[in-house]
């Protein structure tokens, strides 16, 4: 079997043979679960399909809901273009919400993409044991399905708190409108799925590149326990990952991230979303979403490296804030690798120099079309999670061992603090610098109980000094900015219209 990364699959329409190159799609018609799921290859393709929504999630949604909805990034206000209210509402903590629901398009699309994963994995898990094929392959496929369902529900519970809990395929419309499961019920299922995945999945060295592994499942489960403050349980899992010998920090922080065509699923990668530049629909474009506007072709060319750059208009997203820039310690190598600067001649600001996210700005061949993978979990986060779990159990000396591995690569002196309060702040600061722009910041603020205080102060700074946050001179923050600072998003109004339980 040729090496498969993760390929495109449209449910009940198109399937790709596991023995074909992963770009080859063989269209078929009139397929259903009753006629399709007959052999191992069918389930392999169904699992491939369950990965597909991850590309749209990280390319178009997660940076809005998980990073720009924090004090790490903001939007580049371009009054020449006009309003892009849907993403501005997220950045400004002004998402309109009434009776627990919102009309925000990005919230709706995130919700639906996660439930696409859930629907596809439910189909797999409901039928796979009815078909005879090799136990090792079957366990691997089941493990991937459990991992993906756990990950999707983990996103949903952190965004919404309560959502319907679907564990079997929906066969008729009436089955789709389930009551909202409680947060505790959702976490119980996430733990059950992630635990199953740790048992079924192979090590990274035994798995096809790009697929979930036992290390990824243990990291996900540990992340859940970190949210629940189950420090000892998280410690056990994280030490398993560390002691597996499957992962290591890349010597250079810049090499922790894939390029357009290479360095993918490297030694530091625990789990990442796969992209491929080209015309097959497997490409990403997130770096273009992250650049300031208006940008001329000559200003874009050095960043993108393409021969045919086009002007970028509209309004850019994910601008590194002065807050995150100031959070890096002096001498931290991660700062210049993570953040670059570009001067925009067409800007209405007196200071026409803007920061942008450099760590994902890898040169490529096609305008607006990139193959850079997106990291979900890196080994450095495993080490930082482990340091935090140990620190919270008053094991400061042990925590420093793992924390200082991350700090050493960043060119920083070893931390020596042993007082829990002091060490906690160092761990939090290093998480912010190490994982900046990887959609971790909002979740970290919430799980550590700092979200409301941090965002309130951040909002006050923006309203007092909008020019510092990339507004043109004379422009002010919108009147509704920072009027809805909440730990959860409202459920999608379009979905509420279909269910009596929202």
Secondary structure, 3 states (H helix, E strand, C coil): CCCCCCCCCECCCEECCCCCCCCCCEECCCCCHHHHCCCHHHHHHHHHHHHHHHHHHHHHHHHHHHCCCCCCEEEECCCCCCCCHHHHHHHCCCCCEECCEECCHHHHHHHHHHHHHHHHHHHHHHHHHHCCCCHHHHHHHHHHHHHHHHHHHHHHHHHHCCEECCCCCCCCHHHCCCCEECHHHHHHHHHHHHHHHHHHCCCHHHCCCCCCCHHHHHHHHHHHHHHCCCHHHHHHHHHHHHHCCCCCCCCCHHHHCCCCCCCCCCCCEEEEECCCCCCCCCCECHHHHCCCCCECHHHHHHHHCCCCCCCECCCEEEEECHHHHHHCCCCCHHHHHHEEEEECCCCCCCCCEEEEECCCCCCCCECCEECCCEEEEEHHHHHHHHHHHHHHCCCHHHHHHHHHHHHHHCCCCCCCCCCHHHHHHHHHHHHHHHCCCCCCHHHHHHHCCCHHHHHHHHHHHHHHCHHHHCCCCCCCCCCCCCCCCCCCCCEEHHHHCCCCCC
